[in-house]
Amino acid sequence: MTDNSRMDLVPIGLIHTPYSSRKDAPHQGRDSQEICEIELFSEYAHGLLDLERCTHLIVLYWLHLADRCCLIARPPRDGKEHGVFATRTPNRPNPIALDIVELLEVDGRRLKVRGMDALDGSTLLDIKPYSSGIDNIEGARIGWHE
Ligand SMILES: C[S@@+](CC[C@H](N)C(=O)[O-])C[C@H]1O[C@@H](n2cnc3c(N)ncnc32)[C@H](O)[C@@H]1O
């Protein structure tokens, strides 16, 4: 039996991108046309059943080079200080990133996607289908971006 009260994360795969350093990666994958590859470890491949029927995915990955001590960030957008939880900074106590990507191809346990901002070799934590019906909130905004 799995003890679900323990907060254990298991790597379920690897992300392959052209970005070898933090400055090479786009701030948001949404801004990039680059095609990247997500490789699921074989023991999780069965979980891909029906995935090819999804157009877009939510990809959660581990920011392994992040600074986990920061609570204040200074994003490039305005150069001003904001609490990390009001930003998308990679430096945060639990460095989990979220990318919404376009699914281009499923080849066994390898997925070709567009829209990643992960460094090459980042650890895959989870994949969920993105749905405009479930996830899109018309007019949602970040006040300090304006
Ligand atoms: C601003 S964060 C946004 C991440 C995700 N789209 C989000 O909103 O949660 C993206 C930046 O994180 C950095 N990054 C990517 N992979 C990383 C990793 N494995 N460890 C630390 N930093 C990483 C890169 O500099 C990239 O430009």
The ligand as an ORCA input file, in Angstrom:
! r2SCAN-3c Opt
* xyz 0 1
  C      10.550     31.771    -15.565
  S      10.632     29.988    -15.396
  C       8.972     29.563    -15.857
  C       8.725     28.091    -15.719
  C       7.300     27.677    -16.019
  N       6.877     28.042    -17.358
  C       6.344     28.259    -14.998
  O       5.700     29.268    -15.287
  O       6.208     27.681    -13.896
  C      11.531     29.474    -16.810
  C      13.002     29.682    -16.622
  O      13.461     28.740    -15.654
  C      14.816     28.434    -15.888
  N      14.945     26.972    -15.832
  C      14.510     26.058    -16.723
  N      14.802     24.813    -16.320
  C      15.430     24.943    -15.133
  C      15.972     24.019    -14.195
  N      15.911     22.717    -14.408
  N      16.530     24.509    -13.055
  C      16.574     25.849    -12.832
  N      16.096     26.775    -13.685
  C      15.521     26.331    -14.822
  C      15.187     28.998    -17.263
  O      15.999     30.146    -17.051
  C      13.825     29.409    -17.855
  O      13.948     30.563    -18.653
*
